[in-house]
Amino acid sequence: MSIASPNFKNTSRYTAARDVLMYYAKERDHVKKKLAKAPGLISLTSDN
């Protein structure tokens, strides 16, 4: 990648996994807050 794009910066898989999990937790909390403010009841179901 350094030949194709000299500005490319490698990241380790641990850093990528940490960042993804941190983003997921932040978004999950955001969705929980939005759903808590929603009027009425919400039912989530799944069918396999």
C-alpha distance matrix in Angstrom:
0.0 3.8 5.3 5.1 5.8 7.4 9.1 6.7 8.8 8.8 12.1 14.4 16.2 19.3 18.3 17.1 20.4 22.5 21.3 22.0 25.4 26.2 25.5 27.6 30.4 30.6 30.7 33.2 35.5 35.2 36.3 39.1 40.5 40.5 42.2 44.8 45.8 46.2 49.8 51.2 49.8 46.5 46.2 43.0 43.4 41.4 42.5 40.9
3.8 0.0 3.8 5.6 5.2 4.7 7.3 6.2 8.2 9.2 12.9 15.5 17.9 20.6 19.3 18.8 22.3 23.8 22.6 23.9 27.2 27.6 27.1 29.5 32.1 32.0 32.5 35.2 37.1 36.8 38.3 41.0 42.1 42.3 44.3 46.6 47.5 48.2 51.8 53.4 52.1 48.9 48.9 45.7 46.3 44.5 45.8 44.3
5.3 3.8 0.0 3.8 5.6 6.0 9.5 9.2 11.8 12.8 16.5 19.0 21.2 24.1 22.9 22.1 25.5 27.3 25.9 26.9 30.4 30.9 30.2 32.5 35.3 35.1 35.3 38.0 40.1 39.6 40.9 43.8 44.9 44.9 46.8 49.3 50.1 50.6 54.2 55.7 54.5 51.2 51.1 48.0 48.4 46.4 47.5 45.9
5.1 5.6 3.8 0.0 3.8 6.6 9.1 8.5 11.8 13.0 16.5 19.1 20.9 24.0 22.5 21.2 24.6 26.5 24.8 25.4 29.0 29.6 28.5 30.7 33.7 33.3 33.2 36.0 38.2 37.5 38.6 41.6 42.7 42.4 44.4 47.0 47.7 48.0 51.5 53.1 51.9 48.6 48.6 45.4 45.9 43.9 45.0 43.5
5.8 5.2 5.6 3.8 0.0 3.8 5.4 5.5 9.1 11.3 14.6 17.8 19.8 22.5 20.6 19.5 23.1 24.6 22.6 23.6 27.2 27.3 26.2 28.7 31.5 30.9 31.0 34.0 35.9 35.1 36.5 39.5 40.4 40.2 42.3 44.8 45.4 45.9 49.5 51.2 50.2 47.1 47.3 44.2 45.0 43.3 44.7 43.5
7.4 4.7 6.0 6.6 3.8 0.0 3.8 5.5 8.3 11.0 14.5 17.7 20.3 22.7 20.6 20.2 23.9 24.9 23.1 24.7 28.1 27.9 27.2 30.0 32.4 31.8 32.3 35.3 36.9 36.3 38.0 40.8 41.5 41.6 43.9 46.2 46.7 47.5 51.2 53.0 52.1 49.0 49.4 46.4 47.3 45.8 47.3 46.1
9.1 7.3 9.5 9.1 5.4 3.8 0.0 3.8 6.3 9.8 12.8 16.3 19.0 20.9 18.4 18.0 21.8 22.4 20.3 22.1 25.4 24.9 24.1 27.1 29.4 28.5 29.1 32.2 33.7 33.0 34.8 37.6 38.2 38.3 40.7 42.9 43.4 44.3 48.0 49.9 49.1 46.2 46.7 43.9 45.0 43.7 45.5 44.6
6.7 6.2 9.2 8.5 5.5 5.5 3.8 0.0 3.8 6.6 9.6 13.1 15.5 17.7 15.5 14.8 18.5 19.6 17.7 19.2 22.6 22.5 21.7 24.5 27.0 26.4 27.0 29.9 31.6 31.1 32.8 35.5 36.4 36.6 38.7 41.0 41.7 42.5 46.2 48.0 46.9 43.9 44.1 41.2 42.1 40.7 42.4 41.3
8.8 8.2 11.8 11.8 9.1 8.3 6.3 3.8 0.0 3.8 6.5 10.0 12.9 14.7 12.3 12.3 16.1 16.7 15.2 17.2 20.3 20.1 19.9 22.8 24.9 24.6 25.6 28.3 29.8 29.7 31.6 34.0 34.9 35.5 37.6 39.6 40.6 41.6 45.4 47.1 45.9 42.9 43.2 40.3 41.3 39.9 41.8 40.7
8.8 9.2 12.8 13.0 11.3 11.0 9.8 6.6 3.8 0.0 3.8 6.7 9.6 11.8 10.1 10.2 13.7 14.8 14.1 15.8 18.7 19.1 19.3 21.7 23.9 24.2 25.2 27.5 29.3 29.6 31.2 33.5 34.7 35.5 37.3 39.3 40.6 41.5 45.3 46.7 45.3 42.2 42.2 39.1 39.8 38.3 40.0 38.7
12.1 12.9 16.5 16.5 14.6 14.5 12.8 9.6 6.5 3.8 0.0 3.8 6.6 8.2 6.4 6.8 10.2 11.1 10.7 12.6 15.2 15.7 16.3 18.6 20.5 21.0 22.3 24.4 26.1 26.7 28.4 30.4 31.8 32.7 34.4 36.3 37.8 38.9 42.6 44.0 42.4 39.4 39.3 36.3 37.1 35.7 37.5 36.3
14.4 15.5 19.0 19.1 17.8 17.7 16.3 13.1 10.0 6.7 3.8 0.0 3.8 5.3 5.3 6.3 8.6 9.9 10.8 12.5 14.4 15.4 16.7 18.4 20.2 21.3 22.7 24.3 26.1 27.2 28.7 30.4 32.0 33.3 34.6 36.4 38.2 39.3 43.0 44.1 42.3 39.2 38.9 35.7 36.4 34.8 36.5 35.2
16.2 17.9 21.2 20.9 19.8 20.3 19.0 15.5 12.9 9.6 6.6 3.8 0.0 3.8 5.4 5.0 6.0 8.4 9.8 10.4 12.1 14.0 15.2 16.2 18.2 19.9 20.9 22.1 24.2 25.6 26.6 28.2 30.3 31.4 32.5 34.3 36.3 37.2 40.9 41.7 39.7 36.5 35.9 32.7 33.1 31.4 33.0 31.6
19.3 20.6 24.1 24.0 22.5 22.7 20.9 17.7 14.7 11.8 8.2 5.3 3.8 0.0 3.8 5.4 5.1 6.0 8.5 9.9 10.5 12.1 14.1 15.2 16.4 18.2 19.9 20.8 22.5 24.3 25.6 26.8 28.7 30.3 31.3 32.8 35.0 36.2 39.8 40.7 38.7 35.7 35.3 32.2 32.9 31.5 33.4 32.2
18.3 19.3 22.9 22.5 20.6 20.6 18.4 15.5 12.3 10.1 6.4 5.3 5.4 3.8 0.0 3.8 5.5 5.1 6.1 8.6 10.0 10.4 12.2 14.1 15.4 16.4 18.3 19.8 21.2 22.5 24.3 25.7 27.2 28.7 30.2 31.6 33.5 34.8 38.5 39.7 38.0 35.2 35.1 32.2 33.2 32.1 34.3 33.4
17.1 18.8 22.1 21.2 19.5 20.2 18.0 14.8 12.3 10.2 6.8 6.3 5.0 5.4 3.8 0.0 3.8 5.5 5.2 6.2 8.6 9.9 10.5 12.2 14.3 15.4 16.5 18.1 20.1 21.1 22.4 24.2 25.9 27.0 28.4 30.2 32.0 33.0 36.7 37.8 36.0 33.0 32.8 29.7 30.6 29.4 31.4 30.5
20.4 22.3 25.5 24.6 23.1 23.9 21.8 18.5 16.1 13.7 10.2 8.6 6.0 5.1 5.5 3.8 0.0 3.8 5.5 5.2 6.2 8.5 9.9 10.5 12.3 14.2 15.4 16.2 18.4 19.9 20.9 22.3 24.4 25.7 26.7 28.4 30.5 31.5 35.1 35.9 33.9 30.9 30.4 27.3 28.1 26.8 28.9 27.9
22.5 23.8 27.3 26.5 24.6 24.9 22.4 19.6 16.7 14.8 11.1 9.9 8.4 6.0 5.1 5.5 3.8 0.0 3.8 5.5 5.2 6.1 8.6 9.8 10.6 12.3 14.3 15.2 16.6 18.4 20.0 21.1 22.8 24.5 25.7 27.0 29.1 30.5 34.1 35.2 33.4 30.6 30.6 27.8 29.0 28.2 30.6 30.0
21.3 22.6 25.9 24.8 22.6 23.1 20.3 17.7 15.2 14.1 10.7 10.8 9.8 8.5 6.1 5.2 5.5 3.8 0.0 3.8 5.5 5.1 6.1 8.5 9.9 10.6 12.2 14.0 15.5 16.5 18.3 19.9 21.3 22.7 24.3 25.8 27.5 28.8 32.6 33.9 32.4 29.6 29.9 27.2 28.6 28.0 30.5 30.2
22.0 23.9 26.9 25.4 23.6 24.7 22.1 19.2 17.2 15.8 12.6 12.5 10.4 9.9 8.6 6.2 5.2 5.5 3.8 0.0 3.8 5.4 5.1 6.1 8.6 9.9 10.5 12.0 14.3 15.2 16.3 18.1 20.0 21.0 22.2 24.1 26.0 26.9 30.6 31.6 29.9 26.9 26.9 24.0 25.2 24.4 26.8 26.4
25.4 27.2 30.4 29.0 27.2 28.1 25.4 22.6 20.3 18.7 15.2 14.4 12.1 10.5 10.0 8.6 6.2 5.2 5.5 3.8 0.0 3.8 5.4 5.0 6.1 8.6 9.9 10.3 12.3 14.1 15.2 16.3 18.4 19.9 20.8 22.3 24.6 25.7 29.3 30.2 28.3 25.4 25.3 22.6 23.9 23.3 25.9 25.7
26.2 27.6 30.9 29.6 27.3 27.9 24.9 22.5 20.1 19.1 15.7 15.4 14.0 12.1 10.4 9.9 8.5 6.1 5.1 5.4 3.8 0.0 3.8 5.4 5.2 6.2 8.7 9.9 10.8 12.4 14.4 15.5 16.9 18.7 20.1 21.3 23.2 24.8 28.5 29.8 28.3 25.7 26.2 23.8 25.7 25.5 28.4 28.6
25.5 27.1 30.2 28.5 26.2 27.2 24.1 21.7 19.9 19.3 16.3 16.7 15.2 14.1 12.2 10.5 9.9 8.6 6.1 5.1 5.4 3.8 0.0 3.8 5.5 5.1 6.2 8.5 10.0 10.6 12.3 14.2 15.5 16.6 18.3 20.0 21.6 22.8 26.5 28.0 26.7 24.0 24.6 22.2 24.2 24.1 27.0 27.4
27.6 29.5 32.5 30.7 28.7 30.0 27.1 24.5 22.8 21.7 18.6 18.4 16.2 15.2 14.1 12.2 10.5 9.8 8.5 6.1 5.0 5.4 3.8 0.0 3.8 5.5 5.2 5.9 8.6 9.8 10.5 12.1 14.2 15.3 16.3 18.1 20.2 21.0 24.7 25.7 24.0 21.1 21.4 18.8 20.6 20.5 23.4 23.8
30.4 32.1 35.3 33.7 31.5 32.4 29.4 27.0 24.9 23.9 20.5 20.2 18.2 16.4 15.4 14.3 12.3 10.6 9.9 8.6 6.1 5.2 5.5 3.8 0.0 3.8 5.5 5.0 6.2 8.6 9.9 10.5 12.4 14.3 15.3 16.4 18.7 20.1 23.7 24.8 23.2 20.7 21.3 19.1 21.3 21.6 24.9 25.5
30.6 32.0 35.1 33.3 30.9 31.8 28.5 26.4 24.6 24.2 21.0 21.3 19.9 18.2 16.4 15.4 14.2 12.3 10.6 9.9 8.6 6.2 5.1 5.5 3.8 0.0 3.8 5.5 5.3 6.3 8.8 10.0 10.8 12.6 14.5 15.6 17.1 18.9 22.6 24.2 23.1 20.9 22.1 20.3 22.8 23.5 26.9 27.8
30.7 32.5 35.3 33.2 31.0 32.3 29.1 27.0 25.6 25.2 22.3 22.7 20.9 19.9 18.3 16.5 15.4 14.3 12.2 10.5 9.9 8.7 6.2 5.2 5.5 3.8 0.0 3.8 5.4 4.9 6.2 8.6 9.9 10.5 12.2 14.2 15.6 16.6 20.4 21.9 20.8 18.3 19.4 17.5 20.1 20.7 24.1 25.2
33.2 35.2 38.0 36.0 34.0 35.3 32.2 29.9 28.3 27.5 24.4 24.3 22.1 20.8 19.8 18.1 16.2 15.2 14.0 12.0 10.3 9.9 8.5 5.9 5.0 5.5 3.8 0.0 3.8 5.4 5.2 6.2 8.7 10.0 10.5 12.2 14.5 15.5 19.0 20.0 18.4 15.9 16.7 14.8 17.4 18.3 21.8 23.1
35.5 37.1 40.1 38.2 35.9 36.9 33.7 31.6 29.8 29.3 26.1 26.1 24.2 22.5 21.2 20.1 18.4 16.6 15.5 14.3 12.3 10.8 10.0 8.6 6.2 5.3 5.4 3.8 0.0 3.8 5.5 5.0 6.2 8.7 9.9 10.5 12.6 14.5 18.0 19.4 18.3 16.5 17.9 16.7 19.7 21.1 24.7 26.3
35.2 36.8 39.6 37.5 35.1 36.3 33.0 31.1 29.7 29.6 26.7 27.2 25.6 24.3 22.5 21.1 19.9 18.4 16.5 15.2 14.1 12.4 10.6 9.8 8.6 6.3 4.9 5.4 3.8 0.0 3.8 5.5 5.3 6.3 8.7 10.0 11.1 12.7 16.5 18.4 17.8 16.0 18.0 17.0 20.2 21.7 25.3 27.1
36.3 38.3 40.9 38.6 36.5 38.0 34.8 32.8 31.6 31.2 28.4 28.7 26.6 25.6 24.3 22.4 20.9 20.0 18.3 16.3 15.2 14.4 12.3 10.5 9.9 8.8 6.2 5.2 5.5 3.8 0.0 3.8 5.4 5.1 6.1 8.5 10.0 10.6 14.3 15.7 14.8 12.6 14.3 13.3 16.6 18.2 21.9 23.8
39.1 41.0 43.8 41.6 39.5 40.8 37.6 35.5 34.0 33.5 30.4 30.4 28.2 26.8 25.7 24.2 22.3 21.1 19.9 18.1 16.3 15.5 14.2 12.1 10.5 10.0 8.6 6.2 5.0 5.5 3.8 0.0 3.8 5.5 5.2 6.1 8.7 10.0 13.4 14.5 13.3 11.6 13.4 12.9 16.3 18.4 22.2 24.3
40.5 42.1 44.9 42.7 40.4 41.5 38.2 36.4 34.9 34.7 31.8 32.0 30.3 28.7 27.2 25.9 24.4 22.8 21.3 20.0 18.4 16.9 15.5 14.2 12.4 10.8 9.9 8.7 6.2 5.3 5.4 3.8 0.0 3.8 5.5 5.1 6.5 8.9 12.3 14.3 14.1 13.2 15.8 15.9 19.5 21.8 25.6 27.9
40.5 42.3 44.9 42.4 40.2 41.6 38.3 36.6 35.5 35.5 32.7 33.3 31.4 30.3 28.7 27.0 25.7 24.5 22.7 21.0 19.9 18.7 16.6 15.3 14.3 12.6 10.5 10.0 8.7 6.3 5.1 5.5 3.8 0.0 3.8 5.5 5.3 6.4 10.2 12.5 12.7 11.6 14.5 14.7 18.4 20.8 24.5 27.0
42.2 44.3 46.8 44.4 42.3 43.9 40.7 38.7 37.6 37.3 34.4 34.6 32.5 31.3 30.2 28.4 26.7 25.7 24.3 22.2 20.8 20.1 18.3 16.3 15.3 14.5 12.2 10.5 9.9 8.7 6.1 5.2 5.5 3.8 0.0 3.8 5.4 5.1 8.5 9.8 9.2 8.0 10.8 11.5 15.2 18.0 21.7 24.4
44.8 46.6 49.3 47.0 44.8 46.2 42.9 41.0 39.6 39.3 36.3 36.4 34.3 32.8 31.6 30.2 28.4 27.0 25.8 24.1 22.3 21.3 20.0 18.1 16.4 15.6 14.2 12.2 10.5 10.0 8.5 6.1 5.1 5.5 3.8 0.0 3.8 5.6 8.2 9.6 9.5 9.5 12.6 13.8 17.5 20.5 24.2 27.0
45.8 47.5 50.1 47.7 45.4 46.7 43.4 41.7 40.6 40.6 37.8 38.2 36.3 35.0 33.5 32.0 30.5 29.1 27.5 26.0 24.6 23.2 21.6 20.2 18.7 17.1 15.6 14.5 12.6 11.1 10.0 8.7 6.5 5.3 5.4 3.8 0.0 3.8 6.4 9.2 10.5 11.1 14.6 16.2 20.0 23.0 26.6 29.5
46.2 48.2 50.6 48.0 45.9 47.5 44.3 42.5 41.6 41.5 38.9 39.3 37.2 36.2 34.8 33.0 31.5 30.5 28.8 26.9 25.7 24.8 22.8 21.0 20.1 18.9 16.6 15.5 14.5 12.7 10.6 10.0 8.9 6.4 5.1 5.6 3.8 0.0 3.8 6.5 7.9 8.4 12.2 14.0 17.7 20.8 24.3 27.4
49.8 51.8 54.2 51.5 49.5 51.2 48.0 46.2 45.4 45.3 42.6 43.0 40.9 39.8 38.5 36.7 35.1 34.1 32.6 30.6 29.3 28.5 26.5 24.7 23.7 22.6 20.4 19.0 18.0 16.5 14.3 13.4 12.3 10.2 8.5 8.2 6.4 3.8 0.0 3.8 6.9 8.9 12.6 15.3 18.7 22.1 25.4 28.8
51.2 53.4 55.7 53.1 51.2 53.0 49.9 48.0 47.1 46.7 44.0 44.1 41.7 40.7 39.7 37.8 35.9 35.2 33.9 31.6 30.2 29.8 28.0 25.7 24.8 24.2 21.9 20.0 19.4 18.4 15.7 14.5 14.3 12.5 9.8 9.6 9.2 6.5 3.8 0.0 3.8 6.8 10.1 13.4 16.5 20.1 23.2 26.7
49.8 52.1 54.5 51.9 50.2 52.1 49.1 46.9 45.9 45.3 42.4 42.3 39.7 38.7 38.0 36.0 33.9 33.4 32.4 29.9 28.3 28.3 26.7 24.0 23.2 23.1 20.8 18.4 18.3 17.8 14.8 13.3 14.1 12.7 9.2 9.5 10.5 7.9 6.9 3.8 0.0 3.8 6.7 10.1 13.1 16.8 19.9 23.4
46.5 48.9 51.2 48.6 47.1 49.0 46.2 43.9 42.9 42.2 39.4 39.2 36.5 35.7 35.2 33.0 30.9 30.6 29.6 26.9 25.4 25.7 24.0 21.1 20.7 20.9 18.3 15.9 16.5 16.0 12.6 11.6 13.2 11.6 8.0 9.5 11.1 8.4 8.9 6.8 3.8 0.0 3.8 6.6 9.9 13.5 16.7 20.1
46.2 48.9 51.1 48.6 47.3 49.4 46.7 44.1 43.2 42.2 39.3 38.9 35.9 35.3 35.1 32.8 30.4 30.6 29.9 26.9 25.3 26.2 24.6 21.4 21.3 22.1 19.4 16.7 17.9 18.0 14.3 13.4 15.8 14.5 10.8 12.6 14.6 12.2 12.6 10.1 6.7 3.8 0.0 3.8 6.5 10.2 13.3 16.8
43.0 45.7 48.0 45.4 44.2 46.4 43.9 41.2 40.3 39.1 36.3 35.7 32.7 32.2 32.2 29.7 27.3 27.8 27.2 24.0 22.6 23.8 22.2 18.8 19.1 20.3 17.5 14.8 16.7 17.0 13.3 12.9 15.9 14.7 11.5 13.8 16.2 14.0 15.3 13.4 10.1 6.6 3.8 0.0 3.8 7.0 10.6 13.7
43.4 46.3 48.4 45.9 45.0 47.3 45.0 42.1 41.3 39.8 37.1 36.4 33.1 32.9 33.2 30.6 28.1 29.0 28.6 25.2 23.9 25.7 24.2 20.6 21.3 22.8 20.1 17.4 19.7 20.2 16.6 16.3 19.5 18.4 15.2 17.5 20.0 17.7 18.7 16.5 13.1 9.9 6.5 3.8 0.0 3.8 6.9 10.3
41.4 44.5 46.4 43.9 43.3 45.8 43.7 40.7 39.9 38.3 35.7 34.8 31.4 31.5 32.1 29.4 26.8 28.2 28.0 24.4 23.3 25.5 24.1 20.5 21.6 23.5 20.7 18.3 21.1 21.7 18.2 18.4 21.8 20.8 18.0 20.5 23.0 20.8 22.1 20.1 16.8 13.5 10.2 7.0 3.8 0.0 3.8 6.7
42.5 45.8 47.5 45.0 44.7 47.3 45.5 42.4 41.8 40.0 37.5 36.5 33.0 33.4 34.3 31.4 28.9 30.6 30.5 26.8 25.9 28.4 27.0 23.4 24.9 26.9 24.1 21.8 24.7 25.3 21.9 22.2 25.6 24.5 21.7 24.2 26.6 24.3 25.4 23.2 19.9 16.7 13.3 10.6 6.9 3.8 0.0 3.8
40.9 44.3 45.9 43.5 43.5 46.1 44.6 41.3 40.7 38.7 36.3 35.2 31.6 32.2 33.4 30.5 27.9 30.0 30.2 26.4 25.7 28.6 27.4 23.8 25.5 27.8 25.2 23.1 26.3 27.1 23.8 24.3 27.9 27.0 24.4 27.0 29.5 27.4 28.8 26.7 23.4 20.1 16.8 13.7 10.3 6.7 3.8 0.0
